[in-house]
Amino acid sequence: MQVFVLIAILVAALAVIFAVQNTEVVVVDFLIWSFQGSLALLLLIALAAGAIASSLASIPSMFRAHKLVGNQRRKVEELEGEIRRLLEERARTKPAAPSSTGTPGDESA
């Protein structure tokens, strides 16, 4: 967890340095809209939009993985129940072990 915090701090510091060094005002035209702002701000907005788009694109695979894990957990629980049932059944039907010592005086010739 601490590694992620350090990486986040490093990325934030790099973003601040980037923003301070790229203060030029630029104009961006997109279809019928025109945006004017600092180069750093527009690039960071584009970066954030890309991160959001990639996160949204990964949602279906995350749901599939979650569903698969749930199915596997249910299957494991079923199999563990089956093992318990078989062990109990085996314990009930297991014949008593024969005695290793006979009764005294019960020797046949």
Secondary structure, DSSP 8 states (H G I E B T S, - for coil): -HHHHHHHHHHHHHHHHHHHH---EEEEEETTEEEEEEHHHHHHHHHHHHHHHHHHHHHHHHHHHHHHHHHHHHHHHHHHHHHHHHHHHHHHH------SS--TT----
